[in-house]
Amino acid sequence: MDKKEMAELIDIDGLSSDIEVVTYLNSDDDKRQYVVYTKGEVQEETGNQVIYIAKIIPDGNNFRLEEITDDVEWIDVQHLLKAIANTQPKES
């Protein structure tokens, strides 16, 4: 079983919470990096786990997560996610 990658998320109010990193995404030009993560929340209606996606911004020795607010950037991120979802392991 793979070990889960955990990280500490500190919000703008200074409150800390543990998150589980699901995966990282790099833009096609490798100029932007994103993180897909979960806080362990489950949607009541579907029972699916809630995931979040944020842009990673270097900030000194730490990293800051920034909400994706640009529609064009969000479309790019959706394409990156679809590429992962459509990757099938090769049959031998």
VMD Tcl script that builds the backbone (N, CA, C; Angstrom):
set m [mol new atoms 276]
animate dup $m
set s [atomselect $m all]
$s set {name element resname resid chain x y z} {
  {N N MET 1 A 0.844 -1.170 0.000}
  {CA C MET 1 A 0.000 0.000 0.000}
  {C C MET 1 A 0.895 1.241 0.000}
  {N N ASP 2 A 0.530 2.247 -0.843}
  {CA C ASP 2 A 1.301 3.478 -0.911}
  {C C ASP 2 A 1.097 4.320 0.340}
  {N N LYS 3 A 2.181 4.960 0.771}
  {CA C LYS 3 A 2.101 5.844 1.918}
  {C C LYS 3 A 1.479 7.171 1.467}
  {N N LYS 4 A 0.556 7.681 2.248}
  {CA C LYS 4 A -0.099 8.941 1.920}
  {C C LYS 4 A 0.853 10.100 2.179}
  {N N GLU 5 A 0.856 11.069 1.261}
  {CA C GLU 5 A 1.651 12.280 1.478}
  {C C GLU 5 A 0.772 13.297 2.183}
  {N N MET 6 A 1.175 13.664 3.366}
  {CA C MET 6 A 0.425 14.628 4.164}
  {C C MET 6 A 1.182 15.950 4.185}
  {N N ALA 7 A 0.437 17.034 4.360}
  {CA C ALA 7 A 1.039 18.362 4.456}
  {C C ALA 7 A 0.222 19.183 5.437}
  {N N GLU 8 A 0.832 20.223 5.930}
  {CA C GLU 8 A 0.134 21.135 6.842}
  {C C GLU 8 A -0.300 22.352 6.043}
  {N N LEU 9 A -1.566 22.702 6.153}
  {CA C LEU 9 A -2.124 23.869 5.479}
  {C C LEU 9 A -2.468 24.903 6.536}
  {N N ILE 10 A -1.923 26.096 6.397}
  {CA C ILE 10 A -2.213 27.182 7.334}
  {C C ILE 10 A -3.000 28.231 6.571}
  {N N ASP 11 A -4.228 28.497 7.021}
  {CA C ASP 11 A -5.073 29.454 6.305}
  {C C ASP 11 A -4.706 30.891 6.659}
  {N N ILE 12 A -5.395 31.849 6.048}
  {CA C ILE 12 A -5.042 33.260 6.242}
  {C C ILE 12 A -5.262 33.741 7.672}
  {N N ASP 13 A -6.046 32.993 8.447}
  {CA C ASP 13 A -6.262 33.334 9.851}
  {C C ASP 13 A -5.245 32.662 10.767}
  {N N GLY 14 A -4.315 31.898 10.168}
  {CA C GLY 14 A -3.290 31.220 10.949}
  {C C GLY 14 A -3.707 29.872 11.498}
  {N N LEU 15 A -4.905 29.394 11.115}
  {CA C LEU 15 A -5.375 28.098 11.583}
  {C C LEU 15 A -4.752 26.994 10.743}
  {N N SER 16 A -4.296 25.949 11.398}
  {CA C SER 16 A -3.591 24.853 10.748}
  {C C SER 16 A -4.504 23.642 10.594}
  {N N SER 17 A -4.385 22.963 9.445}
  {CA C SER 17 A -5.095 21.700 9.250}
  {C C SER 17 A -4.217 20.781 8.414}
  {N N ASP 18 A -4.402 19.480 8.616}
  {CA C ASP 18 A -3.656 18.497 7.843}
  {C C ASP 18 A -4.435 18.176 6.576}
  {N N ILE 19 A -3.711 18.093 5.462}
  {CA C ILE 19 A -4.325 17.727 4.197}
  {C C ILE 19 A -3.578 16.531 3.617}
  {N N GLU 20 A -4.270 15.781 2.777}
  {CA C GLU 20 A -3.636 14.687 2.049}
  {C C GLU 20 A -3.450 15.117 0.602}
  {N N VAL 21 A -2.213 15.064 0.132}
  {CA C VAL 21 A -1.913 15.406 -1.254}
  {C C VAL 21 A -2.330 14.233 -2.127}
  {N N VAL 22 A -3.189 14.496 -3.108}
  {CA C VAL 22 A -3.629 13.463 -4.037}
  {C C VAL 22 A -2.635 13.363 -5.191}
  {N N THR 23 A -2.302 14.516 -5.786}
  {CA C THR 23 A -1.331 14.549 -6.875}
  {C C THR 23 A -0.904 15.985 -7.138}
  {N N TYR 24 A 0.155 16.109 -7.910}
  {CA C TYR 24 A 0.608 17.414 -8.382}
  {C C TYR 24 A 0.399 17.468 -9.887}
  {N N LEU 25 A 0.135 18.647 -10.396}
  {CA C LEU 25 A -0.019 18.863 -11.832}
  {C C LEU 25 A 0.942 19.954 -12.261}
  {N N ASN 26 A 1.557 19.783 -13.423}
  {CA C ASN 26 A 2.409 20.824 -14.009}
  {C C ASN 26 A 1.763 21.298 -15.297}
  {N N SER 27 A 1.759 22.610 -15.508}
  {CA C SER 27 A 1.221 23.147 -16.753}
  {C C SER 27 A 2.050 22.621 -17.921}
  {N N ASP 28 A 1.466 22.649 -19.108}
  {CA C ASP 28 A 2.156 22.137 -20.290}
  {C C ASP 28 A 3.483 22.841 -20.537}
  {N N ASP 29 A 3.571 24.121 -20.148}
  {CA C ASP 29 A 4.823 24.873 -20.349}
  {C C ASP 29 A 5.736 24.802 -19.121}
  {N N ASP 30 A 5.345 24.026 -18.108}
  {CA C ASP 30 A 6.106 23.846 -16.859}
  {C C ASP 30 A 6.352 25.148 -16.092}
  {N N LYS 31 A 5.531 26.157 -16.331}
  {CA C LYS 31 A 5.694 27.432 -15.618}
  {C C LYS 31 A 4.792 27.529 -14.385}
  {N N ARG 32 A 3.796 26.657 -14.299}
  {CA C ARG 32 A 2.875 26.679 -13.159}
  {C C ARG 32 A 2.722 25.262 -12.617}
  {N N GLN 33 A 2.590 25.190 -11.290}
  {CA C GLN 33 A 2.371 23.898 -10.646}
  {C C GLN 33 A 1.125 24.001 -9.772}
  {N N TYR 34 A 0.396 22.903 -9.724}
  {CA C TYR 34 A -0.845 22.845 -8.960}
  {C C TYR 34 A -0.802 21.636 -8.034}
  {N N VAL 35 A -1.604 21.691 -6.992}
  {CA C VAL 35 A -1.741 20.554 -6.087}
  {C C VAL 35 A -3.222 20.196 -6.005}
  {N N VAL 36 A -3.488 18.897 -6.053}
  {CA C VAL 36 A -4.826 18.367 -5.832}
  {C C VAL 36 A -4.772 17.734 -4.454}
  {N N TYR 37 A -5.675 18.148 -3.568}
  {CA C TYR 37 A -5.612 17.649 -2.193}
  {C C TYR 37 A -7.007 17.464 -1.610}
  {N N THR 38 A -7.049 16.774 -0.486}
  {CA C THR 38 A -8.302 16.553 0.218}
  {C C THR 38 A -8.102 16.822 1.709}
  {N N LYS 39 A -9.185 17.193 2.345}
  {CA C LYS 39 A -9.182 17.402 3.795}
  {C C LYS 39 A -9.916 16.268 4.503}
  {N N GLY 40 A -10.248 15.212 3.743}
  {CA C GLY 40 A -10.954 14.061 4.322}
  {C C GLY 40 A -12.455 14.262 4.409}
  {N N GLU 41 A -12.977 15.302 3.753}
  {CA C GLU 41 A -14.414 15.573 3.783}
  {C C GLU 41 A -15.131 14.695 2.753}
  {N N VAL 42 A -16.362 14.315 3.066}
  {CA C VAL 42 A -17.170 13.508 2.160}
  {C C VAL 42 A -18.479 14.243 1.891}
  {N N GLN 43 A -18.878 14.292 0.609}
  {CA C GLN 43 A -20.154 14.908 0.253}
  {C C GLN 43 A -21.284 14.003 0.720}
  {N N GLU 44 A -22.233 14.581 1.431}
  {CA C GLU 44 A -23.349 13.787 1.963}
  {C C GLU 44 A -24.179 13.161 0.854}
  {N N GLU 45 A -24.457 13.947 -0.204}
  {CA C GLU 45 A -25.357 13.479 -1.258}
  {C C GLU 45 A -24.791 12.293 -2.023}
  {N N THR 46 A -23.503 12.320 -2.310}
  {CA C THR 46 A -22.906 11.306 -3.186}
  {C C THR 46 A -22.006 10.323 -2.459}
  {N N GLY 47 A -21.500 10.707 -1.301}
  {CA C GLY 47 A -20.542 9.874 -0.595}
  {C C GLY 47 A -19.132 9.986 -1.159}
  {N N ASN 48 A -18.950 10.874 -2.158}
  {CA C ASN 48 A -17.636 11.083 -2.755}
  {C C ASN 48 A -16.785 11.997 -1.884}
  {N N GLN 49 A -15.490 11.774 -1.940}
  {CA C GLN 49 A -14.566 12.614 -1.191}
  {C C GLN 49 A -14.429 13.971 -1.895}
  {N N VAL 50 A -14.403 15.042 -1.122}
  {CA C VAL 50 A -14.241 16.393 -1.658}
  {C C VAL 50 A -12.765 16.624 -1.943}
  {N N ILE 51 A -12.460 17.105 -3.163}
  {CA C ILE 51 A -11.080 17.437 -3.489}
  {C C ILE 51 A -10.977 18.921 -3.807}
  {N N TYR 52 A -9.789 19.445 -3.608}
  {CA C TYR 52 A -9.497 20.845 -3.874}
  {C C TYR 52 A -8.309 20.904 -4.826}
  {N N ILE 53 A -8.269 21.958 -5.627}
  {CA C ILE 53 A -7.142 22.182 -6.533}
  {C C ILE 53 A -6.706 23.627 -6.348}
  {N N ALA 54 A -5.404 23.834 -6.180}
  {CA C ALA 54 A -4.885 25.183 -5.989}
  {C C ALA 54 A -3.553 25.327 -6.706}
  {N N LYS 55 A -3.248 26.566 -7.090}
  {CA C LYS 55 A -1.962 26.868 -7.700}
  {C C LYS 55 A -0.931 27.005 -6.593}
  {N N ILE 56 A 0.264 26.448 -6.813}
  {CA C ILE 56 A 1.354 26.523 -5.839}
  {C C ILE 56 A 2.225 27.728 -6.180}
  {N N ILE 57 A 2.413 28.614 -5.195}
  {CA C ILE 57 A 3.223 29.814 -5.370}
  {C C ILE 57 A 4.402 29.739 -4.399}
  {N N PRO 58 A 5.658 29.717 -4.911}
  {CA C PRO 58 A 6.815 29.745 -4.004}
  {C C PRO 58 A 6.802 31.039 -3.181}
  {N N ASP 59 A 7.095 30.915 -1.898}
  {CA C ASP 59 A 7.065 32.067 -0.988}
  {C C ASP 59 A 8.212 31.907 0.009}
  {N N GLY 60 A 9.412 32.306 -0.398}
  {CA C GLY 60 A 10.584 32.119 0.465}
  {C C GLY 60 A 10.888 30.646 0.601}
  {N N ASN 61 A 10.977 30.157 1.841}
  {CA C ASN 61 A 11.237 28.741 2.101}
  {C C ASN 61 A 9.956 27.912 2.153}
  {N N ASN 62 A 8.810 28.557 1.972}
  {CA C ASN 62 A 7.520 27.881 2.032}
  {C C ASN 62 A 6.804 28.011 0.698}
  {N N PHE 63 A 5.598 27.500 0.662}
  {CA C PHE 63 A 4.754 27.618 -0.513}
  {C C PHE 63 A 3.400 28.149 -0.079}
  {N N ARG 64 A 2.803 28.919 -0.954}
  {CA C ARG 64 A 1.478 29.466 -0.730}
  {C C ARG 64 A 0.546 28.822 -1.747}
  {N N LEU 65 A -0.677 28.524 -1.350}
  {CA C LEU 65 A -1.671 28.014 -2.284}
  {C C LEU 65 A -2.593 29.157 -2.667}
  {N N GLU 66 A -2.845 29.261 -3.963}
  {CA C GLU 66 A -3.666 30.351 -4.472}
  {C C GLU 66 A -4.837 29.765 -5.248}
  {N N GLU 67 A -6.010 30.316 -5.024}
  {CA C GLU 67 A -7.208 29.885 -5.735}
  {C C GLU 67 A -7.066 30.191 -7.225}
  {N N ILE 68 A -7.580 29.319 -8.051}
  {CA C ILE 68 A -7.563 29.531 -9.496}
  {C C ILE 68 A -8.817 30.332 -9.844}
  {N N THR 69 A -8.633 31.588 -10.235}
  {CA C THR 69 A -9.771 32.452 -10.510}
  {C C THR 69 A -9.918 32.794 -11.989}
  {N N ASP 70 A -8.857 32.559 -12.758}
  {CA C ASP 70 A -8.884 32.868 -14.183}
  {C C ASP 70 A -9.552 31.720 -14.950}
  {N N ASP 71 A -10.576 32.029 -15.742}
  {CA C ASP 71 A -11.322 30.996 -16.463}
  {C C ASP 71 A -10.443 30.209 -17.437}
  {N N VAL 72 A -9.544 30.892 -18.138}
  {CA C VAL 72 A -8.674 30.219 -19.100}
  {C C VAL 72 A -7.721 29.275 -18.369}
  {N N GLU 73 A -7.170 29.729 -17.243}
  {CA C GLU 73 A -6.281 28.873 -16.459}
  {C C GLU 73 A -7.040 27.653 -15.930}
  {N N TRP 74 A -8.286 27.864 -15.485}
  {CA C TRP 74 A -9.085 26.761 -14.962}
  {C C TRP 74 A -9.341 25.717 -16.056}
  {N N ILE 75 A -9.595 26.159 -17.273}
  {CA C ILE 75 A -9.791 25.236 -18.395}
  {C C ILE 75 A -8.513 24.432 -18.633}
  {N N ASP 76 A -7.358 25.098 -18.562}
  {CA C ASP 76 A -6.076 24.399 -18.704}
  {C C ASP 76 A -5.917 23.316 -17.639}
  {N N VAL 77 A -6.270 23.632 -16.393}
  {CA C VAL 77 A -6.165 22.667 -15.301}
  {C C VAL 77 A -7.119 21.493 -15.532}
  {N N GLN 78 A -8.307 21.774 -16.023}
  {CA C GLN 78 A -9.256 20.697 -16.322}
  {C C GLN 78 A -8.690 19.759 -17.381}
  {N N HIS 79 A -8.004 20.303 -18.379}
  {CA C HIS 79 A -7.372 19.469 -19.407}
  {C C HIS 79 A -6.278 18.589 -18.795}
  {N N LEU 80 A -5.511 19.137 -17.857}
  {CA C LEU 80 A -4.482 18.346 -17.175}
  {C C LEU 80 A -5.114 17.189 -16.399}
  {N N LEU 81 A -6.230 17.463 -15.728}
  {CA C LEU 81 A -6.930 16.419 -14.976}
  {C C LEU 81 A -7.491 15.348 -15.903}
  {N N LYS 82 A -8.061 15.773 -17.032}
  {CA C LYS 82 A -8.608 14.809 -17.985}
  {C C LYS 82 A -7.510 13.921 -18.552}
  {N N ALA 83 A -6.332 14.489 -18.772}
  {CA C ALA 83 A -5.208 13.694 -19.290}
  {C C ALA 83 A -4.842 12.593 -18.307}
  {N N ILE 84 A -4.881 12.899 -17.004}
  {CA C ILE 84 A -4.584 11.890 -15.985}
  {C C ILE 84 A -5.705 10.838 -15.967}
  {N N ALA 85 A -6.944 11.294 -16.012}
  {CA C ALA 85 A -8.079 10.383 -15.939}
  {C C ALA 85 A -8.140 9.441 -17.144}
  {N N ASN 86 A -7.668 9.914 -18.298}
  {CA C ASN 86 A -7.737 9.110 -19.517}
  {C C ASN 86 A -6.517 8.238 -19.748}
  {N N THR 87 A -5.534 8.328 -18.849}
  {CA C THR 87 A -4.346 7.497 -18.980}
  {C C THR 87 A -4.670 6.088 -18.505}
  {N N GLN 88 A -4.556 5.152 -19.386}
  {CA C GLN 88 A -4.837 3.756 -19.057}
  {C C GLN 88 A -3.518 2.998 -18.968}
  {N N PRO 89 A -3.363 2.116 -17.993}
  {CA C PRO 89 A -2.158 1.300 -17.963}
  {C C PRO 89 A -2.122 0.397 -19.197}
  {N N LYS 90 A -0.932 0.240 -19.745}
  {CA C LYS 90 A -0.784 -0.605 -20.929}
  {C C LYS 90 A -0.910 -2.065 -20.532}
  {N N GLU 91 A -1.655 -2.802 -21.375}
  {CA C GLU 91 A -1.811 -4.233 -21.121}
  {C C GLU 91 A -0.602 -4.967 -21.671}
  {N N SER 92 A -0.157 -5.993 -20.963}
  {CA C SER 92 A 1.002 -6.752 -21.439}
  {C C SER 92 A 0.586 -7.974 -22.207}
}
mol reanalyze $m
mol bondsrecalc $m
mol representation Tube
mol addrep $m
